[in-house]
Amino acid sequence: MERTAVKTTQKTYDGIAAEYSGSVDETIAGWVGEFEKKLLAMFVGMLPGETVLDLGCGNGKDAGFLGSKNLKVTGADFSRGMLNVARERNAGIPFVQADMRKLGFGAGKFSGVWANGCVYHVPKADFPQVLLEIRRVLKKNGIFSFNFKIGEGEGLEEKPRSFGGGERYYAYYGIEEMMVLLEKAELEFVVMVGYPKKIFGETIFHFWAQKT
Ligand SMILES: C[S@@+](CC[C@H](N)C(=O)[O-])C[C@H]1O[C@@H](n2cnc3c(N)ncnc32)[C@H](O)[C@@H]1O
């Protein structure tokens, strides 16, 4: 069932890629975009090196921002549709197809992994594996920076609140729950920042953790 749910999410993003990219552009045109630039700046400030993975990169807006900071950025996403949009918008940045549950990168390749608005698409049962993969591809002292939606439970949502363009899987976490998961994956919690307002009715927290 969960395997089907992930495939459904992937298929949905393939089908909505161009429209979804437009809806993201609209969202970040307001306060969200300004706020997320501050989160990105915090991430850049913590990096112990210059190689960065934008995981679940979508249309590549954050990969583009990170590239403009003279970082060596790679974007990864499991949706070929989203990757096509990302490539069109960001010439010069490599974008590769990858499922965050099994990344095809070598160990210790990245100084940082940025995962904006995407880890919540993975079923909870698979999330420990995602964290282990991220830890594996990080260098020592590398930074994992990501956000998630606060709440409980998980499941396929037919009309997601953010952009109702099709069925996608969502998993919700509590702050303590997330801290325990990081600890189990040997990623040391560094700091968290809550979004100042709800987005589409949802409370979102951004975390930074380090591979020590
Ligand atoms: C809500 S969008 C966010 C995109 C982008 N990070 C942003 O900030 O606009 C979620 C993205 O995560 C990708 N995604 C979801 N599950 C994934 C998985 N298991 N592995 C890789 N990418 C995934 C989707 O294809 C989609 O592009």
The ligand as a Gaussian input file, in Angstrom:
#p B3LYP/6-31G(d) Opt

LIG

0 1
 C        6.465000      20.115000      -2.429000
 S        7.660000      19.807000      -3.686000
 C        9.015000      20.840000      -3.135000
 C       10.001000      21.111000      -4.207000
 C       11.145000      22.064000      -3.862000
 N       12.045000      21.516000      -2.879000
 C       10.645000      23.428000      -3.429000
 O       11.059000      23.928000      -2.383000
 O        9.843000      24.027000      -4.183000
 C        8.226000      18.168000      -3.263000
 C        9.230000      17.578000      -4.221000
 O        9.756000      16.390000      -3.624000
 C        9.871000      15.393000      -4.614000
 N        9.848000      14.079000      -3.933000
 C        8.832000      13.564000      -3.189000
 N        9.181000      12.351000      -2.715000
 C       10.446000      12.108000      -3.149000
 C       11.348000      11.024000      -2.980000
 N       11.013000       9.906000      -2.304000
 N       12.580000      11.118000      -3.527000
 C       12.931000      12.221000      -4.256000
 N       12.098000      13.266000      -4.477000
 C       10.873000      13.221000      -3.919000
 C        8.703000      15.653000      -5.543000
 O        8.873000      15.078000      -6.811000
 C        8.649000      17.176000      -5.561000
 O        9.420000      17.730000      -6.601000

